[in-house]
């Protein structure tokens, strides 16, 4: 059992994170599930995925970040894969500059850049210990289409996701060959968070070559591909149905 690879997926009780956790479990990973508040959903999910375990932590809190990595390693005895998926956004018109307050900037930067960075730093010794020449350990950061193009729910959100992309490339250059670091930049994905985004969804239906938004399982398929590769690192895969071409 201890030889089975372990993946920690932050924000994994709904949406993209849930689909990634389920896809990894299907592929034979033991999954460390995580959320900030939805502990009931997390424990229910853990009961359905063989070998998984749920951990509650507020990754905006530095001590919680330290405890999360410590408790994951104590539970599983190894860590092969870290998926930095936890995030949030709120819709703020880009031209309403005063609405994007410093508090919002600080919160989103902490959540989308500082927290993933520290989770990688705390995980590094465990990831290196699990790495082999045939199968390096891996970090996957979930960024956003908004981090690639001047779009997104708000400027602070888009800027923080763009910063996460650059951090991905810097870490890939720094941590190889033992640890590969890649990112996915999804466009609009059908999740509970986006179910009321009718205007944005209409843009995808009208302008994206695929004429629709993505399903969470389609992001999870790309996540598994990046994880299973032994060579790809420093890559940012835009998964937006071709919206970046519009």
Secondary structure in CASP SS format (residue, H / E / C, confidence):
PFRMAT SS
TARGET T0000
AUTHOR 0000-0000-0000
METHOD secondary structure of the structure
MODEL  1
X C 1.00
X C 1.00
X C 1.00
X C 1.00
X C 1.00
X E 1.00
X E 1.00
X E 1.00
X E 1.00
X C 1.00
X C 1.00
X C 1.00
X C 1.00
X C 1.00
X H 1.00
X H 1.00
X H 1.00
X H 1.00
X H 1.00
X H 1.00
X H 1.00
X H 1.00
X H 1.00
X H 1.00
X H 1.00
X H 1.00
X C 1.00
X C 1.00
X C 1.00
X E 1.00
X E 1.00
X E 1.00
X E 1.00
X E 1.00
X E 1.00
X C 1.00
X C 1.00
X C 1.00
X H 1.00
X H 1.00
X H 1.00
X H 1.00
X H 1.00
X H 1.00
X H 1.00
X H 1.00
X H 1.00
X H 1.00
X C 1.00
X C 1.00
X C 1.00
X C 1.00
X E 1.00
X E 1.00
X E 1.00
X E 1.00
X C 1.00
X C 1.00
X C 1.00
X C 1.00
X C 1.00
X H 1.00
X H 1.00
X H 1.00
X H 1.00
X H 1.00
X H 1.00
X H 1.00
X H 1.00
X H 1.00
X H 1.00
X H 1.00
X H 1.00
X H 1.00
X H 1.00
X H 1.00
X C 1.00
X C 1.00
X C 1.00
X C 1.00
X E 1.00
X E 1.00
X E 1.00
X E 1.00
X C 1.00
X C 1.00
X C 1.00
X C 1.00
X C 1.00
X C 1.00
X C 1.00
X C 1.00
X C 1.00
X C 1.00
X C 1.00
X C 1.00
X H 1.00
X H 1.00
X H 1.00
X C 1.00
X C 1.00
X H 1.00
X H 1.00
X H 1.00
X H 1.00
X H 1.00
X H 1.00
X H 1.00
X H 1.00
X H 1.00
X H 1.00
X H 1.00
X H 1.00
X H 1.00
X H 1.00
X H 1.00
X H 1.00
X H 1.00
X H 1.00
X H 1.00
X H 1.00
X H 1.00
X H 1.00
X H 1.00
X H 1.00
X H 1.00
X H 1.00
X H 1.00
X H 1.00
X H 1.00
X C 1.00
X C 1.00
X C 1.00
X C 1.00
X C 1.00
X C 1.00
X E 1.00
X E 1.00
X E 1.00
X E 1.00
X E 1.00
X E 1.00
X C 1.00
X C 1.00
X H 1.00
X H 1.00
X H 1.00
X C 1.00
X C 1.00
X C 1.00
X C 1.00
X C 1.00
X C 1.00
X C 1.00
X H 1.00
X H 1.00
X H 1.00
X H 1.00
X H 1.00
X H 1.00
X H 1.00
X H 1.00
X H 1.00
X H 1.00
X H 1.00
X H 1.00
X H 1.00
X H 1.00
X H 1.00
X H 1.00
X H 1.00
X H 1.00
X H 1.00
X H 1.00
X H 1.00
X C 1.00
X C 1.00
X C 1.00
X E 1.00
X E 1.00
X E 1.00
X E 1.00
X E 1.00
X E 1.00
X E 1.00
X E 1.00
X C 1.00
X C 1.00
X E 1.00
X E 1.00
X C 1.00
X H 1.00
X H 1.00
X H 1.00
X C 1.00
X C 1.00
X C 1.00
X H 1.00
X H 1.00
X H 1.00
X H 1.00
X H 1.00
X H 1.00
X H 1.00
X H 1.00
X H 1.00
X H 1.00
X C 1.00
X C 1.00
X C 1.00
X C 1.00
X C 1.00
X C 1.00
X E 1.00
X E 1.00
X H 1.00
X H 1.00
X H 1.00
X H 1.00
X H 1.00
X H 1.00
X H 1.00
X H 1.00
X H 1.00
X H 1.00
X H 1.00
X H 1.00
X H 1.00
X C 1.00
X C 1.00
X C 1.00
X C 1.00
X C 1.00
X C 1.00
X C 1.00
X E 1.00
X E 1.00
X E 1.00
X E 1.00
X C 1.00
X C 1.00
X C 1.00
X H 1.00
X H 1.00
X H 1.00
X C 1.00
END
